[in-house]
Amino acid sequence: MSKWRLLLILAFGFYSSFVFAKDGGSKQYSNGQKPLDLVFCVDLSGSTNGLINDLRDNLWLIINQANHMEPKPDLRIGVIGFSRPSFGRENSYVKILAPLTNNFDLIEMELYKLRPSIEKGIK
């Protein structure tokens, strides 16, 4: 996936979270920030080798873009991976790599635990 395509998807995600919010985007926390939850569902099968590197490389770009939005949102990010044999058949090869959190260092740490490429059937 090209970086431009990834950025376009992210931009739509940021925009749509405000426009399509159930409360019309008017809900705010007591600190005045609007919530913005962003969940990445990442295909980690052999056919998408290297995709995790793109997410790793762009994570802080995404966070910095959110920090420059007006009004500044209360950003939480989560990551779900799928199609990796090591995630187990009993879980349908799906794993929550990072639950929704604003601890972005935790997300980065979890992403770096994964090998960037995998061949079919290797755990």
SERO-4910 file (N, C-alpha, C, O; in steps of 0.05 Angstrom, whole numbers):
BEGIN
 pado doro    nc1    nc2    nc3   cac1   cac2   cac3    cc1    cc2    cc3    oc1    oc2    oc3
  Met    A     17    -23      0      0      0      0     18     25      0     37     26     16
  Ser    A     13     43    -18     29     67    -19     24     85      5      2     84     17
  Lys    A     43    102     12     40    120     34     17    140     29      3    147     48
  Trp    A     14    148      4     -8    167     -2    -35    154      3    -53    167     13
  Arg    A    -38    129     -5    -63    115     -1    -69    112     29    -92    116     38
  Leu    A    -48    105     45    -51    103     74    -59    130     86    -77    131    103
  Leu    A    -46    151     77    -53    178     88    -81    186     80    -95    199     96
  Leu    A    -90    179     57   -117    186     48   -137    171     65   -158    183     73
  Ile    A   -132    146     71   -150    130     88   -151    143    116   -172    145    128
  Leu    A   -128    150    126   -127    163    153   -141    189    154   -155    195    173
  Ala    A   -138    205    133   -151    231    132   -182    227    132   -196    242    146
  Phe    A   -191    208    117   -220    202    117   -229    193    144   -250    201    154
  Gly    A   -212    176    157   -219    167    184   -222    190    204   -241    190    220
  Phe    A   -203    209    203   -205    232    221   -230    248    215   -245    256    233
  Tyr    A   -235    254    190   -257    270    182   -284    257    189   -302    269    200
  Ser    A   -286    231    182   -311    217    186   -318    213    215   -341    212    222
  Ser    A   -298    212    232   -303    208    261   -318    232    272   -334    230    291
  Phe    A   -313    256    261   -328    280    270   -355    283    256   -374    290    269
  Val    A   -355    278    230   -379    282    214   -401    261    220   -424    268    222
  Phe    A   -393    236    223   -412    215    226   -417    206    254   -429    185    259
  Ala    A   -407    221    273   -411    214    301   -441    213    307   -456    230    297
  Lys    A   -450    195    324   -478    191    330   -490    216    343   -514    222    339
  Asp    A   -474    231    357   -484    255    371   -479    280    354   -481    302    364
  Gly    A   -473    276    328   -468    299    311   -441    311    316   -436    334    307
  Gly    A   -423    298    331   -397    308    337   -397    329    359   -377    342    364
  Ser    A   -420    331    373   -422    352    394   -413    342    422   -409    358    440
  Lys    A   -410    315    425   -402    305    451   -373    313    457   -355    311    441
  Gln    A   -369    323    481   -343    331    490   -338    321    518   -357    318    534
  Tyr    A   -313    316    525   -306    309    552   -305    335    568   -306    357    557
  Ser    A   -302    332    594   -301    356    612   -278    374    605   -279    398    611
  Asn    A   -256    363    594   -233    380    587   -237    394    560   -219    408    551
  Gly    A   -260    391    547   -266    405    522   -258    390    497   -263    400    475
  Gln    A   -245    367    500   -236    352    477   -258    333    467   -273    321    483
  Lys    A   -260    330    441   -278    310    429   -263    283    427   -239    283    420
  Pro    A   -276    261    432   -263    235    429   -258    228    400   -275    234    383
  Leu    A   -236    215    395   -229    206    368   -216    178    371   -193    177    379
  Asp    A   -231    157    365   -221    130    367   -214    120    339   -230    121    321
  Leu    A   -189    111    336   -179    102    311   -169     73    314   -151     68    330
  Val    A   -181     54    300   -173     26    302   -163     17    275   -177     20    255
  Phe    A   -139      6    275   -128     -5    251   -132    -35    251   -125    -49    270
  Cys    A   -144    -45    230   -147    -74    226   -127    -81    204   -131    -75    180
  Val    A   -106    -95    212    -83    -99    194    -82   -128    185    -80   -147    201
  Asp    A    -82   -132    159    -79   -158    147    -49   -165    148    -33   -152    136
  Leu    A    -43   -186    163    -15   -194    167     -8   -220    153     10   -234    161
  Ser    A    -24   -227    133    -19   -252    118      6   -249    101     16   -227     98
  Gly    A     15   -271     90     39   -270     73     36   -252     49     56   -242     39
  Ser    A     12   -249     39      8   -232     15     12   -202     21     14   -186      2
  Thr    A     13   -195     46     16   -166     53     41   -162     69     43   -145     87
  Asn    A     62   -178     64     87   -175     77     96   -146     77     96   -133     56
  Gly    A    105   -136    100    115   -109    102     94    -88    110    101    -66    116
  Leu    A     68    -96    110     48    -76    117     51    -65    145     46    -42    150
  Ile    A     60    -82    163     64    -73    191     85    -52    192     84    -34    209
  Asn    A    105    -53    174    126    -32    173    114     -5    166    122     15    177
  Asp    A     95     -5    148     82     20    140     67     32    164     68     57    168
  Leu    A     53     16    179     39     26    203     59     36    224     55     57    235
  Arg    A     80     21    228    101     29    247    113     56    239    116     74    255
  Asp    A    119     58    213    132     83    203    114    107    204    124    130    207
  Asn    A     88    103    203     70    126    201     54    131    227     38    150    228
  Leu    A     58    115    248     43    118    272     46    145    284     26    158    291
  Trp    A     70    155    287     75    181    300     66    204    282     58    225    291
  Leu    A     66    199    255     56    220    237     26    223    242     16    246    242
  Ile    A     12    201    245    -17    202    251    -23    216    277    -40    233    278
  Ile    A     -7    209    297    -11    221    324     -6    251    323    -21    267    334
  Asn    A     16    259    309     22    287    307      1    303    291     -5    325    298
  Gln    A    -10    290    270    -31    303    255    -56    308    273    -68    329    272
  Ala    A    -63    288    289    -85    291    307    -80    313    328    -98    328    335
  Asn    A    -56    315    337    -49    336    357    -50    364    345    -52    383    361
  His    A    -49    367    319    -51    393    306    -79    400    297    -83    421    285
  Met    A    -98    382    301   -126    387    293   -138    407    312   -131    409    336
  Glu    A   -156    423    302   -171    442    318   -201    436    316   -211    435    293
  Pro    A   -215    431    337   -205    428    364   -190    402    367   -195    383    353
  Lys    A   -171    403    385   -154    379    389   -171    357    401   -184    360    421
  Pro    A   -170    333    387   -186    311    397   -172    295    419   -148    297    422
  Asp    A   -187    280    434   -176    261    453   -173    235    437   -191    218    436
  Leu    A   -149    231    427   -143    209    409   -136    183    424   -120    183    442
  Arg    A   -150    161    416   -143    135    425   -140    117    400   -155    119    381
  Ile    A   -119    101    401   -113     83    378   -113     54    387   -104     48    409
  Gly    A   -124     37    371   -123      8    375   -114     -6    350   -117      5    328
  Val    A   -103    -30    353    -93    -45    330   -102    -74    333    -98    -87    353
  Ile    A   -115    -84    311   -123   -112    310   -108   -124    286   -109   -112    264
  Gly    A    -96   -147    290    -83   -161    268    -98   -186    262   -111   -198    279
  Phe    A    -98   -194    236   -111   -218    228    -95   -232    206    -78   -221    193
  Ser    A   -101   -258    203    -89   -276    183    -60   -283    188    -45   -289    170
  Arg    A    -53   -283    213    -26   -292    221    -29   -319    234    -43   -321    255
  Pro    A    -16   -340    224    -20   -367    236    -14   -368    266    -27   -384    280
  Ser    A      5   -353    275     12   -354    303    -10   -343    322     -9   -347    346
  Phe    A    -30   -330    311    -52   -320    327    -71   -342    335    -88   -339    353
  Gly    A    -69   -365    322    -84   -388    330   -110   -392    316   -126   -374    312
  Arg    A   -115   -417    309   -140   -424    295   -164   -420    314   -185   -411    304
  Glu    A   -160   -425    340   -182   -422    359   -192   -393    361   -214   -387    370
  Asn    A   -175   -374    352   -182   -345    352   -188   -336    324   -190   -312    319
  Ser    A   -192   -355    305   -196   -349    277   -174   -331    266   -178   -315    247
  Tyr    A   -150   -335    277   -125   -321    268   -128   -291    271   -116   -276    255
  Val    A   -142   -282    291   -146   -254    297   -135   -249    325   -138   -265    343
  Lys    A   -122   -226    329   -110   -219    355   -112   -188    359   -105   -173    340
  Ile    A   -120   -180    382   -118   -152    389    -90   -146    397    -80   -156    417
  Leu    A    -76   -131    380    -48   -125    385    -45   -102    405    -26   -102    421
  Ala    A    -63    -84    404    -63    -61    424    -92    -52    427   -105    -44    408
  Pro    A   -103    -54    451   -130    -44    456   -131    -14    453   -110      0    454
  Leu    A   -155     -2    451   -157     27    449   -143     40    473   -149     34    496
  Thr    A   -124     57    467   -109     70    488    -97     96    477    -94    100    453
  Asn    A    -90    114    495    -75    137    488    -46    135    497    -31    155    496
  Asn    A    -38    111    505    -10    105    510      3     95    484      4     71    479
  Phe    A     12    114    469     22    109    442     49     94    443     55     79    424
  Asp    A     64     97    464     89     81    466     82     52    469     97     35    458
  Leu    A     61     45    483     52     17    485     45      5    458     53    -17    451
  Ile    A     31     21    442     24     12    415     49      7    398     52    -14    385
  Glu    A     67     26    399     92     23    384    108     -2    393    118    -17    377
  Met    A    109     -7    419    123    -30    430    110    -56    420    124    -74    412
  Glu    A     83    -57    420     69    -81    411     74    -85    381     76   -108    372
  Leu    A     74    -64    365     79    -67    337    107    -77    331    111    -92    312
  Tyr    A    126    -69    347    154    -78    342    159   -106    351    180   -117    345
  Lys    A    141   -118    366    143   -146    374    138   -165    350    147   -188    350
  Leu    A    123   -155    330    116   -171    307    138   -171    286    150   -150    280
  Arg    A    143   -194    274    161   -195    251    146   -182    227    122   -186    223
  Pro    A    161   -166    212    147   -151    190    138   -169    167    120   -161    152
  Ser    A    151   -192    163    142   -209    141    140   -238    151    154   -246    170
  Ile    A    123   -252    138    118   -280    146    110   -295    121     96   -285    104
  Glu    A    120   -319    119    112   -336     97     89   -353    106     86   -359    130
  Lys    A     73   -361     87     49   -377     93     55   -402    110     72   -418    103
  Gly    A     41   -404    133     44   -427    150     66   -425    171     67   -442    189
  Ile    A     83   -405    170    103   -401    191     91   -387    214     76   -368    211
  Lys    A     97   -397    238     86   -384    262    105   -366    275     98   -354    296
***
